[in-house]
Amino acid sequence: MLRQVDKVERFKHTQSCKDALHAKYSSKTHSTVVTDTAWGHLQIDATSLYLLMLAQMTTSGKRLTH
């Protein structure tokens, strides 16, 4: 997902599906397995829920440690 940081920054402003994180990755290469236009919807999955909760805790001032 770190390879998609530019997309995440764009998504903050556009909220466009083409700028959303991909939900499908290759287990061998860790690259996305679909193009931006081949995935027609945003998927709420464990990864996105984790990132949402992490963002909410960070913005609320909660100190996060390993």
N, CA, C and O atoms as a Tripos MOL2 file, in Angstrom:
@<TRIPOS>MOLECULE
protein
  264   263    66     0     0
PROTEIN
NO_CHARGES

@<TRIPOS>ATOM
      1 N           0.8200   -1.2030    0.0000 N.3       1 MET1
      2 CA          0.0000    0.0000    0.0000 C.3       1 MET1
      3 C           0.8550    1.2550    0.0000 C.2       1 MET1
      4 O           0.4150    2.3010   -0.4760 O.2       1 MET1
      5 N           2.0670    1.1670    0.5250 N.am      2 LEU2
      6 CA          2.9180    2.3570    0.5290 C.3       2 LEU2
      7 C           3.2370    2.8170   -0.8850 C.2       2 LEU2
      8 O           3.5360    3.9910   -1.0990 O.2       2 LEU2
      9 N           3.1790    1.9180   -1.8420 N.am      3 ARG3
     10 CA          3.3980    2.2940   -3.2360 C.3       3 ARG3
     11 C           2.2710    3.1820   -3.7610 C.2       3 ARG3
     12 O           2.4110    3.7970   -4.8180 O.2       3 ARG3
     13 N           1.1750    3.2530   -3.0470 N.am      4 GLN4
     14 CA          0.0110    3.9990   -3.5010 C.3       4 GLN4
     15 C          -0.2010    5.2980   -2.7220 C.2       4 GLN4
     16 O          -1.2940    5.8640   -2.7540 O.2       4 GLN4
     17 N           0.8220    5.7720   -2.0310 N.am      5 VAL5
     18 CA          0.6620    6.9650   -1.2020 C.3       5 VAL5
     19 C           0.2300    8.1810   -2.0240 C.2       5 VAL5
     20 O          -0.5480    9.0030   -1.5400 O.2       5 VAL5
     21 N           0.7200    8.3060   -3.2510 N.am      6 ASP6
     22 CA          0.3000    9.4320   -4.0960 C.3       6 ASP6
     23 C          -1.2010    9.3720   -4.3890 C.2       6 ASP6
     24 O          -1.8800   10.3980   -4.4320 O.2       6 ASP6
     25 N          -1.7030    8.1490   -4.5910 N.am      7 LYS7
     26 CA         -3.1350    7.9820   -4.8510 C.3       7 LYS7
     27 C          -3.9580    8.3810   -3.6240 C.2       7 LYS7
     28 O          -5.0110    9.0060   -3.7500 O.2       7 LYS7
     29 N          -3.4760    8.0220   -2.4640 N.am      8 VAL8
     30 CA         -4.1990    8.3600   -1.2290 C.3       8 VAL8
     31 C          -4.2760    9.8740   -1.0590 C.2       8 VAL8
     32 O          -5.3180   10.4090   -0.6820 O.2       8 VAL8
     33 N          -3.1760   10.5570   -1.3370 N.am      9 GLU9
     34 CA         -3.1750   12.0100   -1.2370 C.3       9 GLU9
     35 C          -4.1530   12.6210   -2.2380 C.2       9 GLU9
     36 O          -4.8670   13.5660   -1.9010 O.2       9 GLU9
     37 N          -4.1970   12.0950   -3.4660 N.am     10 ARG10
     38 CA         -5.1600   12.5880   -4.4580 C.3      10 ARG10
     39 C          -6.5850   12.2960   -4.0150 C.2      10 ARG10
     40 O          -7.4750   13.1290   -4.1920 O.2      10 ARG10
     41 N          -6.8100   11.1120   -3.4350 N.am     11 PHE11
     42 CA         -8.1510   10.7150   -3.0060 C.3      11 PHE11
     43 C          -8.7160   11.6820   -1.9660 C.2      11 PHE11
     44 O          -9.9210   11.9360   -1.9430 O.2      11 PHE11
     45 N          -7.8590   12.2150   -1.1170 N.am     12 LYS12
     46 CA         -8.3100   13.1750   -0.1050 C.3      12 LYS12
     47 C          -9.0110   14.3660   -0.7400 C.2      12 LYS12
     48 O          -9.9300   14.9410   -0.1580 O.2      12 LYS12
     49 N          -8.5700   14.7290   -1.9380 N.am     13 HIS13
     50 CA         -9.1370   15.8900   -2.6170 C.3      13 HIS13
     51 C         -10.2190   15.5300   -3.6270 C.2      13 HIS13
     52 O         -11.1920   16.2670   -3.7900 O.2      13 HIS13
     53 N         -10.0480   14.3900   -4.3100 N.am     14 THR14
     54 CA        -10.9810   14.0500   -5.3880 C.3      14 THR14
     55 C         -12.0940   13.1110   -4.9540 C.2      14 THR14
     56 O         -13.2020   13.1770   -5.4860 O.2      14 THR14
     57 N         -11.8130   12.2400   -3.9950 N.am     15 GLN15
     58 CA        -12.7160   11.1610   -3.5780 C.3      15 GLN15
     59 C         -13.2130   10.3720   -4.7800 C.2      15 GLN15
     60 O         -14.3610    9.9300   -4.8210 O.2      15 GLN15
     61 N         -12.3370   10.2050   -5.7470 N.am     16 SER16
     62 CA        -12.6310    9.4590   -6.9680 C.3      16 SER16
     63 C         -12.2260    8.0020   -6.7980 C.2      16 SER16
     64 O         -11.2020    7.7090   -6.1800 O.2      16 SER16
     65 N         -13.0220    7.0890   -7.3420 N.am     17 CYS17
     66 CA        -12.6990    5.6610   -7.2740 C.3      17 CYS17
     67 C         -11.3420    5.3580   -7.8940 C.2      17 CYS17
     68 O         -10.6430    4.4560   -7.4320 O.2      17 CYS17
     69 N         -10.9590    6.0990   -8.9350 N.am     18 LYS18
     70 CA         -9.6710    5.8220   -9.5780 C.3      18 LYS18
     71 C          -8.4980    6.2070   -8.6890 C.2      18 LYS18
     72 O          -7.3700    5.7920   -8.9530 O.2      18 LYS18
     73 N          -8.7340    6.9810   -7.6550 N.am     19 ASP19
     74 CA         -7.6790    7.3670   -6.7250 C.3      19 ASP19
     75 C          -7.7350    6.5840   -5.4150 C.2      19 ASP19
     76 O          -6.9390    6.8400   -4.5110 O.2      19 ASP19
     77 N          -8.6520    5.6490   -5.3030 N.am     20 ALA20
     78 CA         -8.7910    4.8570   -4.0840 C.3      20 ALA20
     79 C          -7.7450    3.7390   -4.0340 C.2      20 ALA20
     80 O          -7.1880    3.3530   -5.0620 O.2      20 ALA20
     81 N          -7.4900    3.2320   -2.8430 N.am     21 LEU21
     82 CA         -6.5850    2.0940   -2.7020 C.3      21 LEU21
     83 C          -7.1620    0.8700   -3.3880 C.2      21 LEU21
     84 O          -8.3730    0.6510   -3.3870 O.2      21 LEU21
     85 N          -6.2880    0.0870   -3.9680 N.am     22 HIS22
     86 CA         -6.7300   -1.1700   -4.5600 C.3      22 HIS22
     87 C          -7.0070   -2.1830   -3.4510 C.2      22 HIS22
     88 O          -6.4480   -2.0930   -2.3580 O.2      22 HIS22
     89 N          -7.8620   -3.1300   -3.7420 N.am     23 ALA23
     90 CA         -8.1730   -4.1760   -2.7730 C.3      23 ALA23
     91 C          -7.5820   -5.5160   -3.1820 C.2      23 ALA23
     92 O          -7.5920   -6.4610   -2.3940 O.2      23 ALA23
     93 N          -7.0700   -5.6090   -4.3930 N.am     24 LYS24
     94 CA         -6.5280   -6.8780   -4.8820 C.3      24 LYS24
     95 C          -5.0370   -6.7430   -5.1700 C.2      24 LYS24
     96 O          -4.6190   -5.8800   -5.9420 O.2      24 LYS24
     97 N          -4.2430   -7.6020   -4.5430 N.am     25 TYR25
     98 CA         -2.7980   -7.6070   -4.7040 C.3      25 TYR25
     99 C          -2.3140   -9.0110   -5.0180 C.2      25 TYR25
    100 O          -2.9390   -9.9930   -4.6160 O.2      25 TYR25
    101 N          -1.2120   -9.1070   -5.7300 N.am     26 SER26
    102 CA         -0.5750  -10.3860   -6.0060 C.3      26 SER26
    103 C           0.1710  -10.8470   -4.7610 C.2      26 SER26
    104 O           0.9110  -10.0650   -4.1650 O.2      26 SER26
    105 N          -0.0070  -12.0840   -4.3630 N.am     27 SER27
    106 CA          0.6970  -12.5960   -3.1890 C.3      27 SER27
    107 C           2.1830  -12.8110   -3.4780 C.2      27 SER27
    108 O           2.9860  -12.9110   -2.5500 O.2      27 SER27
    109 N           2.5490  -12.8820   -4.7500 N.am     28 LYS28
    110 CA          3.9640  -13.0880   -5.1080 C.3      28 LYS28
    111 C           4.7010  -11.7670   -5.2870 C.2      28 LYS28
    112 O           5.8100  -11.6080   -4.7770 O.2      28 LYS28
    113 N           4.1050  -10.8170   -6.0030 N.am     29 THR29
    114 CA          4.7990   -9.5640   -6.3140 C.3      29 THR29
    115 C           4.3830   -8.4140   -5.4150 C.2      29 THR29
    116 O           5.0740   -7.3970   -5.3520 O.2      29 THR29
    117 N           3.2710   -8.5570   -4.7230 N.am     30 HIS30
    118 CA          2.6980   -7.5120   -3.8590 C.3      30 HIS30
    119 C           2.2250   -6.3040   -4.6620 C.2      30 HIS30
    120 O           1.9310   -5.2580   -4.0820 O.2      30 HIS30
    121 N           2.1480   -6.4280   -5.9690 N.am     31 SER31
    122 CA          1.6380   -5.3700   -6.8350 C.3      31 SER31
    123 C           0.1350   -5.5430   -7.0110 C.2      31 SER31
    124 O          -0.4110   -6.6140   -6.7460 O.2      31 SER31
    125 N          -0.5270   -4.4790   -7.4600 N.am     32 THR32
    126 CA         -1.9590   -4.5790   -7.7220 C.3      32 THR32
    127 C          -2.2010   -5.5000   -8.9040 C.2      32 THR32
    128 O          -1.3630   -5.5920   -9.8010 O.2      32 THR32
    129 N          -3.3340   -6.1800   -8.9140 N.am     33 VAL33
    130 CA         -3.6370   -7.1290   -9.9870 C.3      33 VAL33
    131 C          -4.7330   -6.6210  -10.9140 C.2      33 VAL33
    132 O          -5.1080   -7.3100  -11.8630 O.2      33 VAL33
    133 N          -5.2400   -5.4440  -10.6570 N.am     34 VAL34
    134 CA         -6.2350   -4.8300  -11.5360 C.3      34 VAL34
    135 C          -5.8150   -3.3880  -11.8030 C.2      34 VAL34
    136 O          -5.1160   -2.7840  -10.9890 O.2      34 VAL34
    137 N          -6.2270   -2.8450  -12.9170 N.am     35 THR35
    138 CA         -5.9150   -1.4470  -13.2220 C.3      35 THR35
    139 C          -6.9010   -0.5280  -12.5020 C.2      35 THR35
    140 O          -7.8980   -0.9840  -11.9410 O.2      35 THR35
    141 N          -6.6140    0.7450  -12.5270 N.am     36 ASP36
    142 CA         -7.4890    1.7210  -11.8620 C.3      36 ASP36
    143 C          -8.9000    1.7080  -12.4330 C.2      36 ASP36
    144 O          -9.8660    1.9170  -11.6990 O.2      36 ASP36
    145 N          -9.0290    1.4650  -13.7300 N.am     37 THR37
    146 CA        -10.3540    1.5000  -14.3550 C.3      37 THR37
    147 C         -11.0570    0.1450  -14.3390 C.2      37 THR37
    148 O         -12.2360    0.0650  -14.6830 O.2      37 THR37
    149 N         -10.3630   -0.9120  -13.9520 N.am     38 ALA38
    150 CA        -10.9700   -2.2470  -13.9500 C.3      38 ALA38
    151 C         -11.7040   -2.5680  -12.6490 C.2      38 ALA38
    152 O         -12.4410   -3.5520  -12.5780 O.2      38 ALA38
    153 N         -11.5100   -1.7620  -11.6450 N.am     39 TRP39
    154 CA        -12.1390   -2.0090  -10.3390 C.3      39 TRP39
    155 C         -13.1500   -0.9040  -10.1250 C.2      39 TRP39
    156 O         -12.7730    0.2170   -9.7840 O.2      39 TRP39
    157 N         -14.4210   -1.1940  -10.3150 N.am     40 GLY40
    158 CA        -15.4220   -0.1480  -10.3980 C.3      40 GLY40
    159 C         -16.0570    0.3160   -9.1130 C.2      40 GLY40
    160 O         -17.0210    1.0800   -9.1600 O.2      40 GLY40
    161 N         -15.5650   -0.1060   -7.9670 N.am     41 HIS41
    162 CA        -16.1970    0.3380   -6.7290 C.3      41 HIS41
    163 C         -15.1780    0.3850   -5.6050 C.2      41 HIS41
    164 O         -14.1210   -0.2400   -5.6890 O.2      41 HIS41
    165 N         -15.4930    1.1200   -4.5630 N.am     42 LEU42
    166 CA        -14.6710    1.1350   -3.3660 C.3      42 LEU42
    167 C         -15.0910   -0.0280   -2.4890 C.2      42 LEU42
    168 O         -16.2820   -0.2810   -2.3040 O.2      42 LEU42
    169 N         -14.1280   -0.7200   -1.9590 N.am     43 GLN43
    170 CA        -14.4340   -1.8780   -1.1280 C.3      43 GLN43
    171 C         -14.0610   -1.5820    0.3150 C.2      43 GLN43
    172 O         -12.9320   -1.1810    0.5980 O.2      43 GLN43
    173 N         -14.9920   -1.7760    1.2170 N.am     44 ILE44
    174 CA        -14.6940   -1.6670    2.6390 C.3      44 ILE44
    175 C         -14.2720   -3.0500    3.0980 C.2      44 ILE44
    176 O         -15.0780   -3.9790    3.1250 O.2      44 ILE44
    177 N         -13.0200   -3.1770    3.4530 N.am     45 ASP45
    178 CA        -12.4930   -4.4540    3.8980 C.3      45 ASP45
    179 C         -11.6700   -4.2360    5.1660 C.2      45 ASP45
    180 O         -11.6310   -3.1270    5.7000 O.2      45 ASP45
    181 N         -11.0270   -5.2700    5.6390 N.am     46 ALA46
    182 CA        -10.2620   -5.1770    6.8820 C.3      46 ALA46
    183 C          -9.1640   -4.1300    6.7810 C.2      46 ALA46
    184 O          -8.9200   -3.4040    7.7450 O.2      46 ALA46
    185 N          -8.4960   -4.0350    5.6370 N.am     47 THR47
    186 CA         -7.4210   -3.0570    5.4690 C.3      47 THR47
    187 C          -7.9520   -1.6400    5.5660 C.2      47 THR47
    188 O          -7.3860   -0.8070    6.2740 O.2      47 THR47
    189 N          -9.0280   -1.3650    4.8640 N.am     48 SER48
    190 CA         -9.5570   -0.0030    4.8850 C.3      48 SER48
    191 C         -10.1150    0.3570    6.2630 C.2      48 SER48
    192 O          -9.9890    1.5030    6.6950 O.2      48 SER48
    193 N         -10.7210   -0.5910    6.9470 N.am     49 LEU49
    194 CA        -11.2140   -0.3030    8.2940 C.3      49 LEU49
    195 C         -10.0620   -0.0270    9.2520 C.2      49 LEU49
    196 O         -10.1540    0.8580   10.1030 O.2      49 LEU49
    197 N          -8.9780   -0.7850    9.1120 N.am     50 TYR50
    198 CA         -7.7940   -0.5610    9.9370 C.3      50 TYR50
    199 C          -7.2360    0.8380    9.6850 C.2      50 TYR50
    200 O          -6.9410    1.5710   10.6290 O.2      50 TYR50
    201 N          -7.0920    1.2100    8.4090 N.am     51 LEU51
    202 CA         -6.5550    2.5290    8.0730 C.3      51 LEU51
    203 C          -7.4730    3.6450    8.5610 C.2      51 LEU51
    204 O          -6.9940    4.6800    9.0240 O.2      51 LEU51
    205 N          -8.7780    3.4460    8.4630 N.am     52 LEU52
    206 CA         -9.7270    4.4320    8.9490 C.3      52 LEU52
    207 C          -9.5840    4.6280   10.4550 C.2      52 LEU52
    208 O          -9.5260    5.7620   10.9310 O.2      52 LEU52
    209 N          -9.5260    3.5380   11.2010 N.am     53 MET53
    210 CA         -9.3950    3.6340   12.6580 C.3      53 MET53
    211 C          -8.0590    4.2620   13.0430 C.2      53 MET53
    212 O          -7.9990    5.0630   13.9760 O.2      53 MET53
    213 N          -6.9960    3.9080   12.3370 N.am     54 LEU54
    214 CA         -5.6820    4.4870   12.6010 C.3      54 LEU54
    215 C          -5.6970    5.9960   12.3600 C.2      54 LEU54
    216 O          -5.1580    6.7630   13.1570 O.2      54 LEU54
    217 N          -6.3110    6.4100   11.2670 N.am     55 ALA55
    218 CA         -6.4080    7.8420   10.9620 C.3      55 ALA55
    219 C          -7.2360    8.5710   12.0140 C.2      55 ALA55
    220 O          -6.8670    9.6660   12.4380 O.2      55 ALA55
    221 N          -8.3450    7.9820   12.4390 N.am     56 GLN56
    222 CA         -9.1970    8.6280   13.4390 C.3      56 GLN56
    223 C          -8.4880    8.7520   14.7840 C.2      56 GLN56
    224 O          -8.6020    9.7770   15.4560 O.2      56 GLN56
    225 N          -7.7560    7.7060   15.1790 N.am     57 MET57
    226 CA         -7.0170    7.7740   16.4380 C.3      57 MET57
    227 C          -5.9090    8.8120   16.3640 C.2      57 MET57
    228 O          -5.6760    9.5430   17.3270 O.2      57 MET57
    229 N          -5.2230    8.8800   15.2250 N.am     58 THR58
    230 CA         -4.1400    9.8420   15.0620 C.3      58 THR58
    231 C          -4.6570   11.2670   15.1140 C.2      58 THR58
    232 O          -4.0740   12.1120   15.7930 O.2      58 THR58
    233 N          -5.7470   11.5460   14.4030 N.am     59 THR59
    234 CA         -6.2750   12.9150   14.3850 C.3      59 THR59
    235 C          -6.9040   13.3220   15.7110 C.2      59 THR59
    236 O          -7.0200   14.5120   16.0060 O.2      59 THR59
    237 N          -7.3080   12.3420   16.5110 N.am     60 SER60
    238 CA         -7.8910   12.6720   17.8120 C.3      60 SER60
    239 C          -6.8190   12.9800   18.8470 C.2      60 SER60
    240 O          -7.1310   13.3980   19.9620 O.2      60 SER60
    241 N          -5.5480   12.7730   18.4800 N.am     61 GLY61
    242 CA         -4.4640   13.0590   19.4130 C.3      61 GLY61
    243 C          -3.9860   11.8520   20.1770 C.2      61 GLY61
    244 O          -3.0910   11.9710   21.0130 O.2      61 GLY61
    245 N          -4.5590   10.6910   19.9150 N.am     62 LYS62
    246 CA         -4.1380    9.4820   20.6010 C.3      62 LYS62
    247 C          -2.7130    9.1440   20.2140 C.2      62 LYS62
    248 O          -2.3700    9.1780   19.0330 O.2      62 LYS62
    249 N          -1.8900    8.8230   21.1710 N.am     63 ARG63
    250 CA         -0.4960    8.4770   20.8950 C.3      63 ARG63
    251 C          -0.4220    6.9850   20.5860 C.2      63 ARG63
    252 O          -0.8450    6.1540   21.3890 O.2      63 ARG63
    253 N           0.1140    6.6600   19.4290 N.am     64 LEU64
    254 CA          0.1930    5.2760   18.9950 C.3      64 LEU64
    255 C           1.6350    4.7850   19.1130 C.2      64 LEU64
    256 O           2.5620    5.4710   18.6820 O.2      64 LEU64
    257 N           1.8250    3.6000   19.6940 N.am     65 THR65
    258 CA          3.1560    2.9980   19.8120 C.3      65 THR65
    259 C           3.0960    1.5810   19.2790 C.2      65 THR65
    260 O           2.0250    1.0080   19.0780 O.2      65 THR65
    261 N           4.2670    1.0440   19.0600 N.am     66 HIS66
    262 CA          4.3400   -0.3520   18.5370 C.3      66 HIS66
    263 C           3.9270   -1.3310   19.5970 C.2      66 HIS66
    264 O           3.9230   -2.5380   19.3550 O.2      66 HIS66
@<TRIPOS>BOND
     1     1     2 1
     2     2     3 1
     3     3     4 2
     4     3     5 am
     5     5     6 1
     6     6     7 1
     7     7     8 2
     8     7     9 am
     9     9    10 1
    10    10    11 1
    11    11    12 2
    12    11    13 am
    13    13    14 1
    14    14    15 1
    15    15    16 2
    16    15    17 am
    17    17    18 1
    18    18    19 1
    19    19    20 2
    20    19    21 am
    21    21    22 1
    22    22    23 1
    23    23    24 2
    24    23    25 am
    25    25    26 1
    26    26    27 1
    27    27    28 2
    28    27    29 am
    29    29    30 1
    30    30    31 1
    31    31    32 2
    32    31    33 am
    33    33    34 1
    34    34    35 1
    35    35    36 2
    36    35    37 am
    37    37    38 1
    38    38    39 1
    39    39    40 2
    40    39    41 am
    41    41    42 1
    42    42    43 1
    43    43    44 2
    44    43    45 am
    45    45    46 1
    46    46    47 1
    47    47    48 2
    48    47    49 am
    49    49    50 1
    50    50    51 1
    51    51    52 2
    52    51    53 am
    53    53    54 1
    54    54    55 1
    55    55    56 2
    56    55    57 am
    57    57    58 1
    58    58    59 1
    59    59    60 2
    60    59    61 am
    61    61    62 1
    62    62    63 1
    63    63    64 2
    64    63    65 am
    65    65    66 1
    66    66    67 1
    67    67    68 2
    68    67    69 am
    69    69    70 1
    70    70    71 1
    71    71    72 2
    72    71    73 am
    73    73    74 1
    74    74    75 1
    75    75    76 2
    76    75    77 am
    77    77    78 1
    78    78    79 1
    79    79    80 2
    80    79    81 am
    81    81    82 1
    82    82    83 1
    83    83    84 2
    84    83    85 am
    85    85    86 1
    86    86    87 1
    87    87    88 2
    88    87    89 am
    89    89    90 1
    90    90    91 1
    91    91    92 2
    92    91    93 am
    93    93    94 1
    94    94    95 1
    95    95    96 2
    96    95    97 am
    97    97    98 1
    98    98    99 1
    99    99   100 2
   100    99   101 am
   101   101   102 1
   102   102   103 1
   103   103   104 2
   104   103   105 am
   105   105   106 1
   106   106   107 1
   107   107   108 2
   108   107   109 am
   109   109   110 1
   110   110   111 1
   111   111   112 2
   112   111   113 am
   113   113   114 1
   114   114   115 1
   115   115   116 2
   116   115   117 am
   117   117   118 1
   118   118   119 1
   119   119   120 2
   120   119   121 am
   121   121   122 1
   122   122   123 1
   123   123   124 2
   124   123   125 am
   125   125   126 1
   126   126   127 1
   127   127   128 2
   128   127   129 am
   129   129   130 1
   130   130   131 1
   131   131   132 2
   132   131   133 am
   133   133   134 1
   134   134   135 1
   135   135   136 2
   136   135   137 am
   137   137   138 1
   138   138   139 1
   139   139   140 2
   140   139   141 am
   141   141   142 1
   142   142   143 1
   143   143   144 2
   144   143   145 am
   145   145   146 1
   146   146   147 1
   147   147   148 2
   148   147   149 am
   149   149   150 1
   150   150   151 1
   151   151   152 2
   152   151   153 am
   153   153   154 1
   154   154   155 1
   155   155   156 2
   156   155   157 am
   157   157   158 1
   158   158   159 1
   159   159   160 2
   160   159   161 am
   161   161   162 1
   162   162   163 1
   163   163   164 2
   164   163   165 am
   165   165   166 1
   166   166   167 1
   167   167   168 2
   168   167   169 am
   169   169   170 1
   170   170   171 1
   171   171   172 2
   172   171   173 am
   173   173   174 1
   174   174   175 1
   175   175   176 2
   176   175   177 am
   177   177   178 1
   178   178   179 1
   179   179   180 2
   180   179   181 am
   181   181   182 1
   182   182   183 1
   183   183   184 2
   184   183   185 am
   185   185   186 1
   186   186   187 1
   187   187   188 2
   188   187   189 am
   189   189   190 1
   190   190   191 1
   191   191   192 2
   192   191   193 am
   193   193   194 1
   194   194   195 1
   195   195   196 2
   196   195   197 am
   197   197   198 1
   198   198   199 1
   199   199   200 2
   200   199   201 am
   201   201   202 1
   202   202   203 1
   203   203   204 2
   204   203   205 am
   205   205   206 1
   206   206   207 1
   207   207   208 2
   208   207   209 am
   209   209   210 1
   210   210   211 1
   211   211   212 2
   212   211   213 am
   213   213   214 1
   214   214   215 1
   215   215   216 2
   216   215   217 am
   217   217   218 1
   218   218   219 1
   219   219   220 2
   220   219   221 am
   221   221   222 1
   222   222   223 1
   223   223   224 2
   224   223   225 am
   225   225   226 1
   226   226   227 1
   227   227   228 2
   228   227   229 am
   229   229   230 1
   230   230   231 1
   231   231   232 2
   232   231   233 am
   233   233   234 1
   234   234   235 1
   235   235   236 2
   236   235   237 am
   237   237   238 1
   238   238   239 1
   239   239   240 2
   240   239   241 am
   241   241   242 1
   242   242   243 1
   243   243   244 2
   244   243   245 am
   245   245   246 1
   246   246   247 1
   247   247   248 2
   248   247   249 am
   249   249   250 1
   250   250   251 1
   251   251   252 2
   252   251   253 am
   253   253   254 1
   254   254   255 1
   255   255   256 2
   256   255   257 am
   257   257   258 1
   258   258   259 1
   259   259   260 2
   260   259   261 am
   261   261   262 1
   262   262   263 1
   263   263   264 2
@<TRIPOS>SUBSTRUCTURE
     1 MET1         2 RESIDUE 1 A MET
     2 LEU2         6 RESIDUE 1 A LEU
     3 ARG3        10 RESIDUE 1 A ARG
     4 GLN4        14 RESIDUE 1 A GLN
     5 VAL5        18 RESIDUE 1 A VAL
     6 ASP6        22 RESIDUE 1 A ASP
     7 LYS7        26 RESIDUE 1 A LYS
     8 VAL8        30 RESIDUE 1 A VAL
     9 GLU9        34 RESIDUE 1 A GLU
    10 ARG10       38 RESIDUE 1 A ARG
    11 PHE11       42 RESIDUE 1 A PHE
    12 LYS12       46 RESIDUE 1 A LYS
    13 HIS13       50 RESIDUE 1 A HIS
    14 THR14       54 RESIDUE 1 A THR
    15 GLN15       58 RESIDUE 1 A GLN
    16 SER16       62 RESIDUE 1 A SER
    17 CYS17       66 RESIDUE 1 A CYS
    18 LYS18       70 RESIDUE 1 A LYS
    19 ASP19       74 RESIDUE 1 A ASP
    20 ALA20       78 RESIDUE 1 A ALA
    21 LEU21       82 RESIDUE 1 A LEU
    22 HIS22       86 RESIDUE 1 A HIS
    23 ALA23       90 RESIDUE 1 A ALA
    24 LYS24       94 RESIDUE 1 A LYS
    25 TYR25       98 RESIDUE 1 A TYR
    26 SER26      102 RESIDUE 1 A SER
    27 SER27      106 RESIDUE 1 A SER
    28 LYS28      110 RESIDUE 1 A LYS
    29 THR29      114 RESIDUE 1 A THR
    30 HIS30      118 RESIDUE 1 A HIS
    31 SER31      122 RESIDUE 1 A SER
    32 THR32      126 RESIDUE 1 A THR
    33 VAL33      130 RESIDUE 1 A VAL
    34 VAL34      134 RESIDUE 1 A VAL
    35 THR35      138 RESIDUE 1 A THR
    36 ASP36      142 RESIDUE 1 A ASP
    37 THR37      146 RESIDUE 1 A THR
    38 ALA38      150 RESIDUE 1 A ALA
    39 TRP39      154 RESIDUE 1 A TRP
    40 GLY40      158 RESIDUE 1 A GLY
    41 HIS41      162 RESIDUE 1 A HIS
    42 LEU42      166 RESIDUE 1 A LEU
    43 GLN43      170 RESIDUE 1 A GLN
    44 ILE44      174 RESIDUE 1 A ILE
    45 ASP45      178 RESIDUE 1 A ASP
    46 ALA46      182 RESIDUE 1 A ALA
    47 THR47      186 RESIDUE 1 A THR
    48 SER48      190 RESIDUE 1 A SER
    49 LEU49      194 RESIDUE 1 A LEU
    50 TYR50      198 RESIDUE 1 A TYR
    51 LEU51      202 RESIDUE 1 A LEU
    52 LEU52      206 RESIDUE 1 A LEU
    53 MET53      210 RESIDUE 1 A MET
    54 LEU54      214 RESIDUE 1 A LEU
    55 ALA55      218 RESIDUE 1 A ALA
    56 GLN56      222 RESIDUE 1 A GLN
    57 MET57      226 RESIDUE 1 A MET
    58 THR58      230 RESIDUE 1 A THR
    59 THR59      234 RESIDUE 1 A THR
    60 SER60      238 RESIDUE 1 A SER
    61 GLY61      242 RESIDUE 1 A GLY
    62 LYS62      246 RESIDUE 1 A LYS
    63 ARG63      250 RESIDUE 1 A ARG
    64 LEU64      254 RESIDUE 1 A LEU
    65 THR65      258 RESIDUE 1 A THR
    66 HIS66      262 RESIDUE 1 A HIS
